[in-house]
Amino acid sequence: MGRQLLQQHLGVPGCGARRGKREKVVVIMGATGTGKSKLSIDLAVRMPPAEVVNSDKMQVYAGLDLTTNKITAAERCGVRHHLLGELDPAAGELSAAGFRSLGGAAVADIAARRRLPIVAGGSNSFIHALMAAVQGCLLWVDVSAAALYEHLDRRVEEMLAAGMFEELAANYDPCRQRGQGDTWGPGGPSESRVRPLLREVLAGGGCGRRPGAAAAYRAAVEEIKLNTRRLADVQVRKIWRLWAAGWRLRRLDATAAVAAALEGGGGPTWRRPGRGTWWGPA
Protein backbone atom coordinates (compact mmCIF):
# COMPACT_ATOMS: atom_id res chain seq x y z
CA MET A 1 0.00 0.00 0.00
CA GLY A 2 2.80 2.43 0.79
CA ARG A 3 4.33 1.98 -2.66
CA GLN A 4 0.93 2.33 -4.36
CA LEU A 5 0.18 5.54 -2.51
CA LEU A 6 3.59 6.96 -3.41
CA GLN A 7 3.05 6.08 -7.07
CA GLN A 8 -0.40 7.68 -6.95
CA HIS A 9 1.01 11.01 -5.76
CA LEU A 10 4.15 10.83 -7.91
CA GLY A 11 1.89 10.55 -10.92
CA VAL A 12 0.01 13.75 -10.13
CA PRO A 13 1.36 16.66 -12.22
CA GLY A 14 2.06 19.70 -10.11
CA CYS A 15 2.74 17.78 -6.91
CA GLY A 16 5.57 20.14 -6.02
CA ALA A 17 6.65 20.73 -9.60
CA ARG A 18 5.49 22.21 -12.87
CA ARG A 19 3.95 20.03 -15.56
CA GLY A 20 6.30 18.30 -17.97
CA LYS A 21 8.41 15.20 -18.43
CA ARG A 22 10.70 15.07 -15.42
CA GLU A 23 12.18 12.40 -13.19
CA LYS A 24 9.87 11.48 -10.34
CA VAL A 25 11.14 11.81 -6.79
CA VAL A 26 9.98 11.84 -3.19
CA VAL A 27 11.12 14.98 -1.36
CA ILE A 28 11.28 15.08 2.44
CA MET A 29 11.56 18.59 3.81
CA GLY A 30 11.19 20.28 7.18
CA ALA A 31 13.05 22.20 9.85
CA THR A 32 16.29 20.94 11.33
CA GLY A 33 15.80 18.20 13.91
CA THR A 34 12.38 16.99 12.74
CA GLY A 35 13.50 13.50 11.69
CA LYS A 36 13.81 13.90 7.92
CA SER A 37 16.85 11.65 7.62
CA LYS A 38 15.21 8.93 9.70
CA LEU A 39 12.06 9.05 7.59
CA SER A 40 14.08 8.88 4.36
CA ILE A 41 15.82 5.73 5.60
CA ASP A 42 12.56 4.16 6.79
CA LEU A 43 10.93 4.81 3.42
CA ALA A 44 13.92 3.48 1.49
CA VAL A 45 14.09 0.32 3.61
CA ARG A 46 10.35 -0.35 3.52
CA MET A 47 9.93 0.34 -0.18
CA PRO A 48 13.15 -0.66 -1.93
CA PRO A 49 14.85 -0.15 -4.25
CA ALA A 50 15.48 3.47 -3.30
CA GLU A 51 18.43 5.80 -2.72
CA VAL A 52 18.70 9.12 -0.88
CA VAL A 53 19.97 12.44 -2.25
CA ASN A 54 21.04 14.84 0.52
CA SER A 55 19.68 18.38 0.15
CA ASP A 56 21.24 19.93 3.27
CA LYS A 57 23.66 22.66 2.20
CA MET A 58 25.97 22.07 5.20
CA GLN A 59 26.07 18.29 4.88
CA VAL A 60 27.19 18.22 1.25
CA TYR A 61 30.77 18.96 2.38
CA ALA A 62 33.36 16.55 3.71
CA GLY A 63 34.34 16.89 7.37
CA LEU A 64 32.63 18.35 10.45
CA ASP A 65 30.34 15.32 10.62
CA LEU A 66 29.25 16.01 14.21
CA THR A 67 28.84 19.76 13.77
CA THR A 68 26.64 19.32 10.69
CA ASN A 69 24.82 16.33 12.24
CA LYS A 70 25.39 13.98 9.30
CA ILE A 71 23.63 10.64 9.53
CA THR A 72 26.21 7.93 10.29
CA ALA A 73 26.99 4.94 8.10
CA ALA A 74 25.34 2.63 10.63
CA GLU A 75 22.19 4.76 10.70
CA ARG A 76 21.89 4.56 6.91
CA CYS A 77 21.00 0.86 7.15
CA GLY A 78 22.78 0.11 3.89
CA VAL A 79 20.82 2.73 1.91
CA ARG A 80 23.05 4.48 -0.60
CA HIS A 81 23.36 8.26 -0.17
CA HIS A 82 24.40 10.90 -2.68
CA LEU A 83 25.91 14.36 -2.02
CA LEU A 84 26.47 13.54 1.64
CA GLY A 85 29.95 14.67 2.66
CA GLU A 86 31.19 14.47 -0.93
CA LEU A 87 32.30 18.03 -1.73
CA ASP A 88 35.60 19.65 -0.78
CA PRO A 89 34.96 22.76 1.35
CA ALA A 90 38.01 24.38 -0.26
CA ALA A 91 36.12 24.47 -3.56
CA GLY A 92 33.78 27.14 -2.19
CA GLU A 93 30.10 27.34 -1.36
CA LEU A 94 27.66 25.33 -3.48
CA SER A 95 24.96 27.54 -5.01
CA ALA A 96 21.34 26.57 -5.53
CA ALA A 97 22.00 26.35 -9.26
CA GLY A 98 24.99 24.14 -8.57
CA PHE A 99 22.86 21.85 -6.44
CA ARG A 100 20.24 21.67 -9.18
CA SER A 101 22.95 20.40 -11.51
CA LEU A 102 24.53 17.93 -9.08
CA GLY A 103 21.26 16.86 -7.47
CA GLY A 104 19.57 16.51 -10.83
CA ALA A 105 22.40 14.31 -12.07
CA ALA A 106 22.12 12.12 -8.96
CA VAL A 107 18.35 11.80 -9.40
CA ALA A 108 18.77 10.89 -13.08
CA ASP A 109 21.39 8.27 -12.21
CA ILE A 110 19.14 6.69 -9.56
CA ALA A 111 16.11 6.70 -11.85
CA ALA A 112 18.12 5.23 -14.73
CA ARG A 113 18.83 2.22 -12.51
CA ARG A 114 15.08 1.88 -11.87
CA ARG A 115 15.32 2.99 -8.26
CA LEU A 116 13.29 5.60 -6.42
CA PRO A 117 15.16 8.85 -5.66
CA ILE A 118 14.36 10.23 -2.19
CA VAL A 119 15.56 13.81 -1.68
CA ALA A 120 15.94 14.71 2.00
CA GLY A 121 17.24 17.84 3.71
CA GLY A 122 16.34 21.17 5.25
CA SER A 123 17.80 23.60 2.70
CA ASN A 124 14.68 24.88 1.00
CA SER A 125 16.64 26.91 -1.56
CA PHE A 126 18.22 23.68 -2.81
CA ILE A 127 14.85 21.92 -2.98
CA HIS A 128 13.26 24.89 -4.75
CA ALA A 129 16.01 24.86 -7.36
CA LEU A 130 15.84 21.09 -7.88
CA MET A 131 12.07 21.06 -8.36
CA ALA A 132 12.51 23.04 -11.58
CA ALA A 133 14.08 19.89 -13.04
CA VAL A 134 12.08 17.06 -11.43
CA GLN A 135 8.53 16.10 -10.51
CA GLY A 136 7.88 14.92 -7.00
CA CYS A 137 5.66 14.32 -4.04
CA LEU A 138 6.73 16.65 -1.23
CA LEU A 139 6.46 15.46 2.36
CA TRP A 140 6.74 18.16 5.02
CA VAL A 141 7.83 16.83 8.42
CA ASP A 142 6.54 19.29 11.02
CA VAL A 143 6.96 19.43 14.80
CA SER A 144 5.39 21.84 17.30
CA ALA A 145 7.75 24.67 18.26
CA ALA A 146 7.85 23.77 21.96
CA ALA A 147 8.81 20.13 21.36
CA LEU A 148 11.26 21.03 18.61
CA TYR A 149 13.06 23.68 20.69
CA GLU A 150 13.54 21.23 23.56
CA HIS A 151 14.78 18.57 21.17
CA LEU A 152 17.21 20.96 19.47
CA ASP A 153 18.64 22.15 22.80
CA ARG A 154 19.19 18.56 23.87
CA ARG A 155 20.75 17.72 20.51
CA VAL A 156 23.31 20.52 20.91
CA GLU A 157 24.29 19.12 24.32
CA GLU A 158 24.55 15.60 22.88
CA MET A 159 26.69 16.80 19.98
CA LEU A 160 29.03 18.60 22.37
CA ALA A 161 29.27 15.49 24.56
CA ALA A 162 30.10 13.45 21.46
CA GLY A 163 33.02 15.76 20.59
CA MET A 164 31.69 18.62 18.48
CA PHE A 165 33.90 21.17 20.26
CA GLU A 166 36.99 19.03 19.62
CA GLU A 167 35.94 18.61 16.00
CA LEU A 168 35.70 22.37 15.56
CA ALA A 169 39.07 22.85 17.25
CA ALA A 170 40.69 20.29 14.95
CA ASN A 171 39.36 22.14 11.89
CA TYR A 172 40.07 25.66 13.17
CA ASP A 173 42.20 27.65 10.72
CA PRO A 174 42.61 31.33 11.70
CA CYS A 175 44.57 32.00 8.52
CA ARG A 176 41.35 31.68 6.53
CA GLN A 177 40.13 34.88 8.16
CA ARG A 178 42.85 36.76 6.31
CA GLY A 179 41.59 36.33 2.79
CA GLN A 180 40.99 32.59 2.54
CA GLY A 181 37.30 32.47 3.32
CA ASP A 182 35.53 31.55 6.53
CA THR A 183 37.43 30.13 9.50
CA TRP A 184 35.73 26.74 9.14
CA GLY A 185 34.80 27.10 5.48
CA PRO A 186 31.47 26.01 3.92
CA GLY A 187 29.65 23.53 6.13
CA GLY A 188 31.01 25.05 9.34
CA PRO A 189 29.19 27.25 11.88
CA SER A 190 27.91 30.30 10.05
CA GLU A 191 26.28 32.41 12.75
CA SER A 192 28.34 35.57 13.16
CA ARG A 193 27.83 35.81 16.92
CA VAL A 194 28.78 32.19 17.61
CA ARG A 195 31.98 32.26 15.58
CA PRO A 196 33.89 34.91 17.65
CA LEU A 197 33.02 33.19 20.93
CA LEU A 198 34.25 29.82 19.74
CA ARG A 199 37.33 31.45 18.26
CA GLU A 200 38.19 33.08 21.62
CA VAL A 201 37.98 29.75 23.44
CA LEU A 202 40.03 27.97 20.80
CA ALA A 203 42.66 30.70 20.75
CA GLY A 204 43.06 30.29 24.51
CA GLY A 205 44.00 26.64 24.10
CA GLY A 206 40.71 25.25 25.34
CA CYS A 207 38.01 25.83 27.91
CA GLY A 208 39.43 26.92 31.26
CA ARG A 209 43.00 27.57 30.12
CA ARG A 210 42.67 31.32 30.03
CA PRO A 211 40.60 33.81 32.06
CA GLY A 212 37.14 34.13 30.61
CA ALA A 213 37.42 31.06 28.39
CA ALA A 214 34.89 29.02 30.38
CA ALA A 215 32.38 31.86 30.31
CA ALA A 216 32.95 32.32 26.58
CA TYR A 217 32.35 28.62 26.07
CA ARG A 218 29.05 28.69 27.97
CA ALA A 219 27.96 31.77 26.05
CA ALA A 220 28.83 30.06 22.77
CA VAL A 221 26.77 27.00 23.69
CA GLU A 222 23.72 29.14 24.51
CA GLU A 223 24.20 31.12 21.31
CA ILE A 224 24.39 27.91 19.28
CA LYS A 225 21.12 26.75 20.83
CA LEU A 226 19.43 30.08 20.13
CA ASN A 227 20.63 30.22 16.54
CA THR A 228 19.59 26.62 15.93
CA ARG A 229 16.06 27.52 17.03
CA ARG A 230 16.15 30.59 14.81
CA LEU A 231 17.27 28.45 11.88
CA ALA A 232 14.30 26.13 12.46
CA ASP A 233 11.93 29.12 12.53
CA VAL A 234 13.33 30.45 9.25
CA GLN A 235 13.03 27.05 7.59
CA VAL A 236 9.39 26.70 8.67
CA ARG A 237 8.54 30.19 7.41
CA LYS A 238 10.05 29.35 4.02
CA ILE A 239 7.99 26.17 3.83
CA TRP A 240 4.81 28.12 4.60
CA ARG A 241 5.72 30.48 1.77
CA LEU A 242 5.97 27.51 -0.60
CA TRP A 243 2.58 26.36 0.64
CA ALA A 244 1.10 29.81 0.05
CA ALA A 245 2.63 29.84 -3.44
CA GLY A 246 0.65 26.73 -4.34
CA TRP A 247 3.15 23.95 -3.71
CA ARG A 248 1.30 20.74 -2.87
CA LEU A 249 2.89 19.62 0.38
CA ARG A 250 1.77 16.66 2.48
CA ARG A 251 2.27 17.72 6.09
CA LEU A 252 3.34 14.99 8.52
CA ASP A 253 3.03 15.92 12.20
CA ALA A 254 6.00 14.30 13.97
CA THR A 255 5.42 16.02 17.31
CA ALA A 256 4.44 12.76 19.03
CA ALA A 257 7.57 11.02 17.76
CA VAL A 258 9.85 13.81 18.97
CA ALA A 259 8.05 13.98 22.32
CA ALA A 260 8.53 10.23 22.75
CA ALA A 261 12.23 10.61 22.01
CA LEU A 262 12.49 13.35 24.63
CA GLU A 263 10.90 11.01 27.16
CA GLY A 264 13.46 8.31 26.41
CA GLY A 265 11.60 6.42 23.76
CA GLY A 266 14.38 6.63 21.17
CA GLY A 267 14.45 8.52 17.90
CA PRO A 268 11.46 9.12 15.65
CA THR A 269 10.01 5.99 14.06
CA TRP A 270 7.34 5.90 11.39
CA ARG A 271 4.50 3.58 10.57
CA ARG A 272 1.86 3.28 7.87
CA PRO A 273 -1.30 3.91 9.97
CA GLY A 274 -3.90 2.36 7.68
CA ARG A 275 -5.63 2.37 4.34
CA GLY A 276 -5.95 5.78 2.75
CA THR A 277 -3.62 7.53 5.18
CA TRP A 278 0.05 8.43 5.17
CA TRP A 279 3.07 7.70 7.30
CA GLY A 280 2.89 8.85 10.89
CA PRO A 281 4.85 8.56 14.13
CA ALA A 282 4.76 5.07 15.60
C-alpha positions as CSV (number, residue, x, y, z in Angstrom):
1,M,0.0,0.0,0.0
2,G,2.8,2.4,0.8
3,R,4.3,2.0,-2.7
4,Q,0.9,2.3,-4.4
5,L,0.2,5.5,-2.5
6,L,3.6,7.0,-3.4
7,Q,3.1,6.1,-7.1
8,Q,-0.4,7.7,-6.9
9,H,1.0,11.0,-5.8
10,L,4.1,10.8,-7.9
11,G,1.9,10.5,-10.9
12,V,0.0,13.8,-10.1
13,P,1.4,16.7,-12.2
14,G,2.1,19.7,-10.1
15,C,2.7,17.8,-6.9
16,G,5.6,20.1,-6.0
17,A,6.7,20.7,-9.6
18,R,5.5,22.2,-12.9
19,R,3.9,20.0,-15.6
20,G,6.3,18.3,-18.0
21,K,8.4,15.2,-18.4
22,R,10.7,15.1,-15.4
23,E,12.2,12.4,-13.2
24,K,9.9,11.5,-10.3
25,V,11.1,11.8,-6.8
26,V,10.0,11.8,-3.2
27,V,11.1,15.0,-1.4
28,I,11.3,15.1,2.4
29,M,11.6,18.6,3.8
30,G,11.2,20.3,7.2
31,A,13.1,22.2,9.8
32,T,16.3,20.9,11.3
33,G,15.8,18.2,13.9
34,T,12.4,17.0,12.7
35,G,13.5,13.5,11.7
36,K,13.8,13.9,7.9
37,S,16.8,11.6,7.6
38,K,15.2,8.9,9.7
39,L,12.1,9.0,7.6
40,S,14.1,8.9,4.4
41,I,15.8,5.7,5.6
42,D,12.6,4.2,6.8
43,L,10.9,4.8,3.4
44,A,13.9,3.5,1.5
45,V,14.1,0.3,3.6
46,R,10.3,-0.4,3.5
47,M,9.9,0.3,-0.2
48,P,13.1,-0.7,-1.9
49,P,14.8,-0.2,-4.2
50,A,15.5,3.5,-3.3
51,E,18.4,5.8,-2.7
52,V,18.7,9.1,-0.9
53,V,20.0,12.4,-2.2
54,N,21.0,14.8,0.5
55,S,19.7,18.4,0.2
56,D,21.2,19.9,3.3
57,K,23.7,22.7,2.2
58,M,26.0,22.1,5.2
59,Q,26.1,18.3,4.9
60,V,27.2,18.2,1.3
61,Y,30.8,19.0,2.4
62,A,33.4,16.5,3.7
63,G,34.3,16.9,7.4
64,L,32.6,18.4,10.4
65,D,30.3,15.3,10.6
66,L,29.2,16.0,14.2
67,T,28.8,19.8,13.8
68,T,26.6,19.3,10.7
69,N,24.8,16.3,12.2
70,K,25.4,14.0,9.3
71,I,23.6,10.6,9.5
72,T,26.2,7.9,10.3
73,A,27.0,4.9,8.1
74,A,25.3,2.6,10.6
75,E,22.2,4.8,10.7
76,R,21.9,4.6,6.9
77,C,21.0,0.9,7.1
78,G,22.8,0.1,3.9
79,V,20.8,2.7,1.9
80,R,23.1,4.5,-0.6
81,H,23.4,8.3,-0.2
82,H,24.4,10.9,-2.7
83,L,25.9,14.4,-2.0
84,L,26.5,13.5,1.6
85,G,30.0,14.7,2.7
86,E,31.2,14.5,-0.9
87,L,32.3,18.0,-1.7
88,D,35.6,19.6,-0.8
89,P,35.0,22.8,1.4
90,A,38.0,24.4,-0.3
91,A,36.1,24.5,-3.6
92,G,33.8,27.1,-2.2
93,E,30.1,27.3,-1.4
94,L,27.7,25.3,-3.5
95,S,25.0,27.5,-5.0
96,A,21.3,26.6,-5.5
97,A,22.0,26.3,-9.3
98,G,25.0,24.1,-8.6
99,F,22.9,21.8,-6.4
100,R,20.2,21.7,-9.2
101,S,22.9,20.4,-11.5
102,L,24.5,17.9,-9.1
103,G,21.3,16.9,-7.5
104,G,19.6,16.5,-10.8
105,A,22.4,14.3,-12.1
106,A,22.1,12.1,-9.0
107,V,18.3,11.8,-9.4
108,A,18.8,10.9,-13.1
109,D,21.4,8.3,-12.2
110,I,19.1,6.7,-9.6
111,A,16.1,6.7,-11.9
112,A,18.1,5.2,-14.7
113,R,18.8,2.2,-12.5
114,R,15.1,1.9,-11.9
115,R,15.3,3.0,-8.3
116,L,13.3,5.6,-6.4
117,P,15.2,8.9,-5.7
118,I,14.4,10.2,-2.2
119,V,15.6,13.8,-1.7
120,A,15.9,14.7,2.0
121,G,17.2,17.8,3.7
122,G,16.3,21.2,5.3
123,S,17.8,23.6,2.7
124,N,14.7,24.9,1.0
125,S,16.6,26.9,-1.6
126,F,18.2,23.7,-2.8
127,I,14.9,21.9,-3.0
128,H,13.3,24.9,-4.7
129,A,16.0,24.9,-7.4
130,L,15.8,21.1,-7.9
131,M,12.1,21.1,-8.4
132,A,12.5,23.0,-11.6
133,A,14.1,19.9,-13.0
134,V,12.1,17.1,-11.4
135,Q,8.5,16.1,-10.5
136,G,7.9,14.9,-7.0
137,C,5.7,14.3,-4.0
138,L,6.7,16.7,-1.2
139,L,6.5,15.5,2.4
140,W,6.7,18.2,5.0
141,V,7.8,16.8,8.4
142,D,6.5,19.3,11.0
143,V,7.0,19.4,14.8
144,S,5.4,21.8,17.3
145,A,7.8,24.7,18.3
146,A,7.9,23.8,22.0
147,A,8.8,20.1,21.4
148,L,11.3,21.0,18.6
149,Y,13.1,23.7,20.7
150,E,13.5,21.2,23.6
151,H,14.8,18.6,21.2
152,L,17.2,21.0,19.5
153,D,18.6,22.2,22.8
154,R,19.2,18.6,23.9
155,R,20.7,17.7,20.5
156,V,23.3,20.5,20.9
157,E,24.3,19.1,24.3
158,E,24.5,15.6,22.9
159,M,26.7,16.8,20.0
160,L,29.0,18.6,22.4
161,A,29.3,15.5,24.6
162,A,30.1,13.4,21.5
163,G,33.0,15.8,20.6
164,M,31.7,18.6,18.5
165,F,33.9,21.2,20.3
166,E,37.0,19.0,19.6
167,E,35.9,18.6,16.0
168,L,35.7,22.4,15.6
169,A,39.1,22.8,17.3
170,A,40.7,20.3,14.9
171,N,39.4,22.1,11.9
172,Y,40.1,25.7,13.2
173,D,42.2,27.7,10.7
174,P,42.6,31.3,11.7
175,C,44.6,32.0,8.5
176,R,41.4,31.7,6.5
177,Q,40.1,34.9,8.2
178,R,42.9,36.8,6.3
179,G,41.6,36.3,2.8
180,Q,41.0,32.6,2.5
181,G,37.3,32.5,3.3
182,D,35.5,31.6,6.5
183,T,37.4,30.1,9.5
184,W,35.7,26.7,9.1
185,G,34.8,27.1,5.5
186,P,31.5,26.0,3.9
187,G,29.7,23.5,6.1
188,G,31.0,25.0,9.3
189,P,29.2,27.2,11.9
190,S,27.9,30.3,10.1
191,E,26.3,32.4,12.7
192,S,28.3,35.6,13.2
193,R,27.8,35.8,16.9
194,V,28.8,32.2,17.6
195,R,32.0,32.3,15.6
196,P,33.9,34.9,17.6
197,L,33.0,33.2,20.9
198,L,34.3,29.8,19.7
199,R,37.3,31.5,18.3
200,E,38.2,33.1,21.6
201,V,38.0,29.8,23.4
202,L,40.0,28.0,20.8
203,A,42.7,30.7,20.8
204,G,43.1,30.3,24.5
205,G,44.0,26.6,24.1
206,G,40.7,25.2,25.3
207,C,38.0,25.8,27.9
208,G,39.4,26.9,31.3
209,R,43.0,27.6,30.1
210,R,42.7,31.3,30.0
211,P,40.6,33.8,32.1
212,G,37.1,34.1,30.6
213,A,37.4,31.1,28.4
214,A,34.9,29.0,30.4
215,A,32.4,31.9,30.3
216,A,32.9,32.3,26.6
217,Y,32.3,28.6,26.1
218,R,29.1,28.7,28.0
219,A,28.0,31.8,26.1
220,A,28.8,30.1,22.8
221,V,26.8,27.0,23.7
222,E,23.7,29.1,24.5
223,E,24.2,31.1,21.3
224,I,24.4,27.9,19.3
225,K,21.1,26.7,20.8
226,L,19.4,30.1,20.1
227,N,20.6,30.2,16.5
228,T,19.6,26.6,15.9
229,R,16.1,27.5,17.0
230,R,16.2,30.6,14.8
231,L,17.3,28.4,11.9
232,A,14.3,26.1,12.5
233,D,11.9,29.1,12.5
234,V,13.3,30.5,9.3
235,Q,13.0,27.1,7.6
236,V,9.4,26.7,8.7
237,R,8.5,30.2,7.4
238,K,10.1,29.3,4.0
239,I,8.0,26.2,3.8
240,W,4.8,28.1,4.6
241,R,5.7,30.5,1.8
242,L,6.0,27.5,-0.6
243,W,2.6,26.4,0.6
244,A,1.1,29.8,0.0
245,A,2.6,29.8,-3.4
246,G,0.7,26.7,-4.3
247,W,3.1,23.9,-3.7
248,R,1.3,20.7,-2.9
249,L,2.9,19.6,0.4
250,R,1.8,16.7,2.5
251,R,2.3,17.7,6.1
252,L,3.3,15.0,8.5
253,D,3.0,15.9,12.2
254,A,6.0,14.3,14.0
255,T,5.4,16.0,17.3
256,A,4.4,12.8,19.0
257,A,7.6,11.0,17.8
258,V,9.9,13.8,19.0
259,A,8.1,14.0,22.3
260,A,8.5,10.2,22.7
261,A,12.2,10.6,22.0
262,L,12.5,13.4,24.6
263,E,10.9,11.0,27.2
264,G,13.5,8.3,26.4
265,G,11.6,6.4,23.8
266,G,14.4,6.6,21.2
267,G,14.5,8.5,17.9
268,P,11.5,9.1,15.6
269,T,10.0,6.0,14.1
270,W,7.3,5.9,11.4
271,R,4.5,3.6,10.6
272,R,1.9,3.3,7.9
273,P,-1.3,3.9,10.0
274,G,-3.9,2.4,7.7
275,R,-5.6,2.4,4.3
276,G,-5.9,5.8,2.8
277,T,-3.6,7.5,5.2
278,W,0.0,8.4,5.2
279,W,3.1,7.7,7.3
280,G,2.9,8.8,10.9
281,P,4.9,8.6,14.1
282,A,4.8,5.1,15.6
